[in-house]
């Protein structure tokens, strides 16, 4: 498999290059702003005229239009591993997914996908419990709550019929029954930790995932690329991959 990596000179982009090669794939490095560890780094996706099987993007949500235009024009699957997309950019992603397979997930960790599967089961079994999510990341992370925390909250809310989600707490109002709370912590060099609490007043159940190395997101994106190749057009995510593994 030939994997095009957009954002190849970034830390995660470099990890994707390593992970893809370790999995026996060939790589093509693309980065507007620097040189990767490969012999050639293309500045733009369109500069590369050779064969490719899939594109993995670890650049920025700002590249959404360029990426979607490119993969549609080349009929290539796309693995989007960025967060922070605007509503307009999300519409571009959905439009592209009507023509090519697109894997779009706020977190490329198979373990996080498994956590979401577990919290959905817990929510279904404990529908009256208070639910709180605490996410912790390094002090350079720009978005809060994290895309992963929002993904977890959405999964729980959907399971419970559309419960409201509260992002952060302040003021004097008490917690409302049924709401799902998200709290964000930014400290040091924490790669990523997500804790989901279910409590009924007599006991608390906590489901936790902690990332120790960002390389796991790179290996997850390569796994997603392998899964996506030969799939029909559509929108896929880590839950799709987990469900297929469980089938």
N, C-alpha and C positions, 0 to 999 in steps of 0.2 A: 504494500500500500504506500502511495506517495502522499505525504501529509504536508500541506502548506501551513506554516505557523505565522500568524500575523501578530506583531508585537514581540518578535523573537529576541530582541536584545534586553527586554525586561527580565526581572528575576524569574517570574513564573514562565515567561516565554522560553527562557533558556532551559528551565526544568522540563518543559514540554518537548523541546528538541531531544534532550537526553532520554526521556521516557519513551518517546516514539522510536528512537534508534535502538534502545534496549529491548523494545518489543519486536524488533526486526523490520521496522518500516524505514523508508527513505524520507528525507525531510527537505523542505524548501523554506528558507528563512526570509521573512518580510518584515521590515521595520523602517518607519519614516525617519527616525531620530538617531539611530546608532547602528553599530555593527555587531552582529551576533558572533558566536563561536564558529559558525560555518564559513567555508571559503568564500561564498558569495552571499551577500545580504541585499535583497531587492528592496528598493525604496517604496515601491507601490505594488499592489497586487497585480495590476495590469501589466507591469514590467516583465512578469514571468510568462513566457509563451509555451512552456513545456506541458507535459502531462501531469495531472493531479487527480487524486481520488477524494480528497476531503480538505476542508479549511478549518483550522482551529484558531479562534481569536482570543488573545489575552491582552488586547491593547486598551481600548477605551470605548465607552458607549458612544462617543462622538464619531466613531468609525462606522456606525450602524448603516448609514445610507451607502457608503462605499462598499461595505461588505455584502449587503443584500443585493445591490446592483451587480456586483461581480459574480456571486455564486449563481444568481439567476441566469446571467449571460453565459456562464460556462456550464450550467446544469450540474453544479457541485453541491454535495451536502455541506452544511455549515454547523460547527459546534461553537456556540457563543458562550464564553466563560466570563463575561463582564457583567457588572451591575450598574444601577443608576440610570437606566434608560427612561427617557421622557415618554409621555403618552404617544407622541408623534412617532418616536423611534420604535415603540412597541407595535404600532400599526404597521410600520415597515417590515418588522419581523414576521408578523402574522400574514402579511401580503406575500412575502417571500416563501413562507411555509406552504402556500397553496401551489407552489411551482416546484420546490425542491424540499428535501428533508432538512429540517432545522432542529437542532438540539439546543434548547434554551433553558438554563438552570442557574439560579442564583448561587448555587454551591455545587461544585463538581466532585464532592466527596460521596462515595458509595455509602460510607458510614452515616452521613447526614440523611441520605435518602432512607436508609434503614430506620434511623431515629424517627423520621416523619411517619413511616409506616407504623411504628410502635405507638407514637403519640395519638395517631388516629384511632387505633384500637383502644387505647386507654380512654380517650374522650368518649367513645361510643359506650364503653362500660361504666364510665363515671360522669354522666351528663350533668349532675348537680354539683360537682366539685368546682371550687375556685380554681382558675388556671392562670398561672403567671409564667412568663418567659424572661430569663435573664441572659443577656448576651454580652460577652466580654471579648474585646479585641485590643490590638496594639494602639498606641497613642497617635499614630499617623493615619488611622482609618478615617476617611472623610464622611461617609454616610452613616447615619444613625436614625432608626434602628438598622441593623445589618439586613441585607437582602435575605439572608438565611432565616433570621428571626421572623421576618415578614412572611416568608414561605411557610414556616412552621405554624405561625398564627393563622394564616389563611386556611391551611389544611385542617386545623382544629375547628375553626369557625364554620367551614363547609360541612364538616362531619356533624356539627351540632345545629345545623340549619340556619347559619348566618349570624353568629354571635358578634357583637361589637368588639372592636379591637382598640385598646387605649395605648398610645405610644408615649410612655413616660408619665409620671404622676407629679402634680404639684397643687398647691392651694389647699383648701379646707374641705372639699367635698369628699364624702366617703366612697369606698369602692361599691359599685353597683353590681347587683346579682347578675351573673351570666357573662360579664365582660371578660375579655382576655387581655391581660396586661403585658406590656413589653418594657423592660428596663435595660438601658445600655450603660456599659462600663468601658472606659477607654484608659488603659494603663500599660506602661512598659512595652514589652515586646511580645505580648500574648498573641499567638497565631490566630486562635479562634476557639471560643468555648460557648456552648449553648446548653442551658439548663431549663427544663420544662417541669414545673411543679403542679401537681394535682393535690388539692387538699379539701377535706370535708369538715374540718374542725376536730376530728378524732385521730386522723392520721394523714401523713403527707407522703406521696409517691413522687420521686424525682427521677427523670430520665435525662441523661447527660451525654453529650458528645464533645470531646475535646481534641482539637487538631494540634499535633506537636511539631509538624513540619509542613511547610507550604508545598513540598513536593507531592503530597497526596492529591492536591488539586490538579497537578499536571498529569499524574498517572490516571486520575479519574477522567480527565478530558480525553486522553488517548483511548481509554476503555469506551467512552461515549462515541468517539469517532469510529472505532471498530464496530460498534453496535449500529451506527447510523448508515454505514455504507450498505448499499443495496436495499435500503428501506424506501417505501414510496414517499411521495411528497407529504408533508405534515409536520406538526409541531410535537416534539418529543422532549422528555426531561428525565431526570434520574429516577423518578417514580416509575416511568415507563420501563426503564432498564431493570429496576428491582422486581417489578411485576412479571416481566418476561423471565427473569431468573427463577422466580417462584412458580412459574407455570409448569 
